[in-house]
Amino acid sequence: MRKYILLLVVGTFSLLLPAQQDSVLRFEMSTPWSATVSQTQPWNVYPRPQLKRDDWTNLNGQWDYAITPMTAAAAPNQYDGKILVPFAVESSLSGVKKLVKENEYLWYRRTFTTPRRNDGDRVLLHFGAVDFRATVYLNGQVIGGHTGGYTAFSFDLTPYLKRGEQELVVRVSDPTDTGLQARGKQVQDPGGIFYTPVTGIWQTTWLEVVPKDYIRGLKITPNLSESTLSVEVQTNATADDLTATVTLTGEGGTEVASQSIDLMAGGGNTGLELQVPDARLWSPEDPFLYDLEITLSERGGDRVDRVVSYAGMREVSLGKDANGHTAILLNGSPYFQFGPLDQGYWPDGLYTAPTVEAMIFDLEMTKKWGFNMLRKHVKVEPATFYYACDTLGLLVWQDMPSGYLPNQTFVGPQDIRDADQPYAAAVQFEREYKELIDQLYNAPSIVTWVPFNEGWGQYDTERIAAWTKAYDPSRIVDAPSGWTDRGVGDMYDVHIYPGPGMERPEEDRASVLGEFGGLGYPVPDHLWWDKRNWGYRTLSSQEELTDGFAELMNGLIGLRPRGLSAAVYTQTTDVEGEINGLMTYDRRVMKLDTQRSPDLFAPLYERPGRYQALLSTSEYTPQTWEIIKDGQVDDHMPGPFSTYNDFYTPGSSRWDGEPITLRREFTLDRIPEKLYVEYLSNRADIEVFVNDQPLASPASKGGDRGVYTVNEVADVSALKMGRNVVTVRVTRSEGRGDNGSFDVGLYGVGE
């Protein structure tokens, strides 16, 4: 059964639609915030909430830009026009909306006046993110560079400053999908599940004045078992007479703990342990954050530097649920996590939300629908995004953006040693992945790292998973999410469309459904383009979508007693040609009813019922069925059943595709409260009867190849104490091709 996953690449790439290079950017759509974007200082919000100083200078706004051939290595004498930073050059909000080819440079230029500072102060220049390779010049001198499109970087400008006006120039190159770098879903010809490319500055650029000796970072780790909060203060101290003090305050500004430590010259990292008695634990239901103040002072003298931060006391781990399955725990208790796949794309700003209010709107809607989690899918957001998740109470599964699409995949250390380009890409991938973890480490909302999505650029999975766990033992690891499982990490993650379904939890790994659903509903007048719009199943109204969603929820609820720990629904919004969002791409139409959805979700978060095996499937052990012809037993054959050509179900009995009737028996010593049909249905229409009474039968779902899914049966009256007979009638779905497979089982759920 597990061999099917490697062959789905063909299905994925059939979704890629041809597009002409000159028409990639011709589509436009506004959001409710498009017209409110400041043309002088967009995104004028402090960009680093977990290390905050009183003063900063926002460099967002109108910059000069130019696009030149790479043969012109020097800054241009004349620029092409103005670009609105921090919006990527391909976006409409940038005011440019042009593509940058792999053999071209994108140049930025602006001037600024040095912020007021005291003698000895340093001036730091910060970039939230620049995609992909940046070289930075100040007053004609190269001050440094950075490679990687998703992580922040900084430079000390002080040695390069001059009197009067300063000239800042940034040169950017980005190969998009002609290179092997981490790029998420960006492609030069968007279509299907891949989207418009993003090049250049796409997060806030800003200045900060700091003293000669300053606090450059924090590493905050809660420890619930010891009731402590570890705070590592990272400084560049140059003197021996400095003291760092960390003060933790709780509700109402009440001081909880304070501790000081003397620093040594040479800087480095200094750790402190704060006792947090009777800690108020952070959770989606109570996202309480403690305030932190960190000061740097001359020993027995004046304060040199001060920053403020925050911390959440929470713990994520693995343990056992009520049925003895390995489960994900939050703060020591089983906690079911359910949320949308969040792509983070915008029709007006692409990678960048038009305003911070727009960004928070998506998160607030996620809470209103009743989710407690989101999976940030092959993209990284500004630090303010995670601060909003911290304050709203949304758990985050953070993907590392994927590089190299599946047709470029290399697997194994020998492969990357033998090929210079993939080896360099792997080195860059791991460097950027480490930067990502360092950058987001302090966010209590982030509970899971996802280094690989499906088979996209997956390599050395065992090593990457082990390194992630060792580098950050405070979180769990999903490596990879979907398809190419390697038996490592803290989760066994499958992707099933539409689903739902799951794999069996293991002794040291929880079972999660990393992607499912994808119900599509194209809303007229709210579509991105005139090409094919698609979903994994297309519906025609909000009522149909909500009803279809309710059907999926019934199946998902039925998986809880089997040990399902989490599920991710595809997806938060429509994105370009994908119309399977819970709201439209422009954020103007909510497809899923927020009045109904919380009630649909509520049973998911309750303690799971008692699992009762009735009739096992052949997923793990072949189960023998009686083959019935003309009312009599004609043969005995083990499941699962498949046509000769169906490679999705290896080791199964041959099914010639003709109508077939099967029968098995089981015995009951108690009647469950709920009954579920568990089935494999690939291009097969299945009818299920118990004691000659028809059950709610699963329809053919060609996308569920090789993975078992479930249907709830509302009425258990067909069951009786003692002997029960199950009859299954199967026909091949019309118009669905020659291949086909099926299998059926039953289980119950009680108190």
Salt bridges, closest charged atoms under 4 A:
GLU28 OE2 - LYS97 NZ 3.35
ASP54 OD1 - ARG306 NH1 3.97
ASP64 OD1 - LYS82 NZ 2.70
ASP64 OD2 - ARG109 NH1 3.03
ASP156 OD2 - ARG122 NE 2.98
GLU167 OE2 - ARG109 NE 2.70
GLU208 OE2 - ARG48 NH2 2.77
GLU208 OE2 - ARG53 NH1 2.86
GLU208 OE1 - HIS126 NE2 2.82
GLU251 OE1 - ARG280 NH1 3.06
ASP262 OD1 - ARG299 NE 3.48
ASP286 OD1 - ARG280 NH2 2.94
GLU293 OE2 - ARG306 NE 2.72
ASP305 OD2 - ARG53 NH2 2.73
ASP321 OD2 - HIS325 ND1 3.64
ASP342 OD1 - LYS376 NZ 2.53
ASP362 OD2 - ARG587 NH2 2.79
GLU381 OE2 - LYS376 NZ 2.78
GLU381 OE2 - LYS379 NZ 2.93
ASP399 OD2 - ARG375 NH2 2.90
ASP399 OD2 - HIS377 ND1 2.96
GLU430 OE2 - ARG463 NH2 2.83
GLU435 OE1 - HIS146 NE2 3.28
ASP438 OD2 - LYS434 NZ 3.06
GLU454 OE2 - HIS495 ND1 2.65
ASP460 OD2 - ARG463 NH2 3.03
ASP472 OD2 - ARG475 NH1 2.82
ASP485 OD1 - ARG509 NH1 2.87
ASP490 OD2 - LYS469 NZ 2.98
ASP493 OD1 - HIS495 NE2 3.63
GLU503 OE1 - ARG2 NH2 3.43
GLU506 OE1 - ARG509 NE 2.80
GLU507 OE2 - LYS320 NZ 3.32
GLU515 OE2 - ARG375 NH1 3.10
GLU515 OE2 - HIS377 NE2 3.98
GLU515 OE2 - HIS495 ND1 3.48
ASP530 OD1 - ARG26 NH2 3.25
ASP547 OD1 - ARG596 NH1 3.14
ASP574 OD1 - LYS591 NZ 2.68
ASP586 OD2 - HIS526 ND1 2.72
ASP586 OD2 - ARG588 NE 3.96
GLU626 OE1 - ARG663 NE 2.95
GLU665 OE2 - ARG723 NH2 2.73
GLU678 OE2 - ARG562 NH1 2.41
